[in-house]
Amino acid sequence: MTLVSNKLTFTCGKIMPNRFMLAPMTNTQSHEDGTLSNEEYKWLTMRAKGGFGLTMTCASHVQANGKGFSGQLGIFSDHHIEGHKRLADEIKAHGSLAVVQLHHAGMRSPEHLIEGQPVSASNIEKHNARSLSLEEVKQLKTDFISAAVRGQQSGYDGVEVHGAHGYILSQFLSAEINSRTDAYGGNLENRARLLFEITNGIRQSCGSDFLIGVRLSPERFGMQLSEVKTICQRFIDDNQIDFLDISLWDCFKYPEDDAHKDKTLLEHFTSLDFKNVKLTVAGNIRTGSDVQNILKSNVDFVTIGRAAILHHDFPKQVIANTDFEPTPTPVSKDYLHNEGLSEAFVTYMKRWDNFVAD
């Protein structure tokens, strides 16, 4: 048995049948009211069928005004539960763990998709975003927790809280973006307060056997590598979540910050003692060899994006052949349609250079 096919048991008791997680990817396929479409259902359930041990939804917004992209799957209303239940049931029917990612775009919400101004930790003129009041911050916390409860009611094994990529929770975490002077701004403990209140609230509301992950990114959008490592260490020490999902953009690169170029970005995180918390990373893991190298680097499971688009059964391919290499790009529209992508998703993928053939 190879590393990739080993089972993984989380602290909460949930068991991942192998070491592959489907990355939570923007795909623009669902309905504008946030309800699940047949196209998104097909895309995700094909990946569960293709062998992903954990199948995660795209970022699903917890408030209507937190919408980040057209065709986004929502989880801010009980109206969404029916679709999520259908999705979670089918993902689990293929032996995969079903996880919904909880999200709010904050200042990155396109104004034409929401009512009123985008919101953030502080007033951000560049995005025409206004600062949340203290009461609104507390409501945001409540809505993240309520969305997790909704996910549990839908039958998901767990949730991932999206604290990465410049969305609202990382807007609070960032000293560059967050200029608040109340309990949610200033030092790192205050800037991280909302994130920890949300995750602890989910644990309290959903119980000890519910899978909870947190996604963080250590660079861009005002994030500092040293601060993100400090946050990781606190999550590890608090022992309230099951896994940390670190989005590195490229697992094999060195940090952009000159002060931390003594080791790779990946090594900065694998050098932490994760104790009971599991670690997954994402970023440029494209081949069977990449998967093996990452798993040998004290990473518990890999998060796959690009290769999962090209091959719905990427896990099965790598388990069968550890030297597996995905089909080269660009690929045709028909190829992507056969891999479960709708026309809307294929159009979105044209944003990636040299991915979809003309």
Secondary structure, 3 states (H helix, E strand, C coil): CCHHHCCEECCCCCEECCCEEECCCCCCCCCCCCCCCHHHHHHHHHHHHCCCCEEEEEEEECCHHHCCCCCCCECCCHHHHHHHHHHHHHHHHCCCEEEEEEECCHHHCCHHHCCCCCEECCCEHHHCEEECCHHHHHHHHHHHHHHHHHHHHHCCCEEEEECCCCCHHHHHHCCCCCCCCCCCCCCHHHHCHHHHHHHHHHHHHHCCCCEEEEEECCCCCCCCHHHHHHHHHHHHHHCCCCEEEEECCCCCCCCCCHHHCCCCHHHHHHCCCCCCCEEEEECCCCCHHHHHHHHCCCCCEEEECHHHHHCCCHHHHHHHCCCCCCCCCCECHHHHHHCCCCHHHHHHHCCCCCCECC
